[in-house]
């Protein structure tokens, strides 16, 4: 029902518009090993699934170890069976949630600032315009209700970028 929100489907389609345009798909075990063996200091990791077995965020060796243990013990999820989006750490900015019903933008708000919860009702016109441009893509034919998470980051001059698509 919510397969459109699976990153394996939407990220290749919208890669050039994404914050994590340099991301790759690997299983959680491979990402875990990369951090444990010191090939990377920190990585942004999130599951591809729309069910979000865990929240995407920046992990270091210790935090990914704790997350993997939690998933095994509490959710019976094997890291080698969980495909994730993995990318280099990006500079965060202000993140907005844009809600579409029947394919039309109906509302939005800021909900994060620099990786921390920060809810504010104002949403810049540039974010709404960008979200509408993404939502107008043929990808959303027959998908009536969805959410686009958009970020403004200092790295790209506060130009809007897609973070993810949600159900």
Protein Blocks (a to p, Z undefined) as FASTA:
>chain_A
ZZmmpmklmmmmmmmmpfklmbccddfklmmmmmmnopafbdcdddfbfnlpbacddddf
klmmmmmmmmmmmnopafklmccddddddddddddddddeehiafbdcdfbeehiacddf
bdcfklmmmmmmmmmpmklgoiabdcddddddfkloopacdfbdcZZ
